[in-house]
């Protein structure tokens, strides 16, 4: 099980390191987000003392969502090209195939997230908090990415084409972020939207990240962490179920 | 070694495979023939645990393919019709990765990779990305990949499709060597009758999901007698030749305006056949006589000429 997961992860990482286009794209993307959106919007909202600090967790969430969508794409590509069948005839658990892809997705997202944080700090975001709080944020981010990677894989397990997949996945991407507290505080939003945002895993993650950066107190976030953990498990379960439905067992 | 009983698979309202029986003894090669859409791929997918049959049982090397699929997966090697090689890996990496997937240790992986690359004569290209390989090289690497785990049974879906004659002959040599030197059991699907005649001890012809003929190539061809007379004429529908019940007629059919008669002695019977046609006022436009081949068996049983079907 672990063996096959590791083998699939390793294969993706090796391909990733070799693919200059992908590597470059993933590197530049977060820089542009911080530089253009974070800094630009910050100037437009003079009321906010430090908009970049406020919205950096949002950029992290966006990066993780983009990573999850990319992970599903990678899976879909292998499925449509038939590479997946090479795994399918091997005596390995079907779950290990999914986990291999999900781990590769998280690894790539992690690589981007480090860049976001570095660029964010360089651009003036103020981050405080304890080591424990940051570890908690990291766990939250991993869960958040896993959950969406699971959803993306679940969609990719059935999609008939790349276009169809994109159509589905775009629903989860930006709209999800707008329906959260990523870009603006929720207290001015209408009540229905506040409820929507409260049920949004992006909000759970952003709450964790924001409060660890500000106060460093993790205890208030145990509920959010728990929710995110459930979300990760649910995403994996969904992917496995949809995957099993199209294969023998 | 391979034993399938009463296999049945339905997709929506389409019956893909209907009550298929198939046995392949250890150490022998079985060729599954059939037009596109006949159910070959569905059959091979079920045999290789990729698809669960609606009904029927599959036993591979003593293991039930549905209940004990992992045990089956451990003893089979599979190549697919559409090449599944990852273009972003080198040939050596592709083999190494495959060994890793099965949990093979590094020493064994290196050793087997080296042996197999030598076997399929890809040593020179081993460290190039497979995206730069020609079709023939990719097929060879695929063959090496499916041998990586030293399987007892190989399933090869169209192993020489799209290859030039040299590469086809090369693949045939490998496959014969595997059978003769290693006693490998193989099931191949193919469009090429020459391939089936050359490699297989047993042949099964499948159409509309049903097995329409099976046996040794010699037995199947033998049903047609020793000669095959072909005559083109403007045959009316439901034409019944007056000699059809004579003892020298082994087999006859009319397809696409061509009458085919398998007979015991071509030169002796050809006059009788022509006399019969003349008596029915039919104008013969063309006529020839050949030894019957597996292609004739195929045409007779599926009613479709392979050359039409390859184009489609």
Interface residues (C-beta under 8 A of the other chain):
Chain A: X3 X4 X6 X7 X8 X10 X11 X14 X15 X18 X19 X81 X82 X83 X85 X86 X87 X88 X89 X90 X91 X92 X247 X248 X249
Chain B: X48 X49 X50 X51 X52 X66 X69 X70 X71 X73 X74 X76 X78 X80 X82 X83 X84 X85 X86 X88 X89 X93 X97 X98 X100 X101 X102 X103 X145
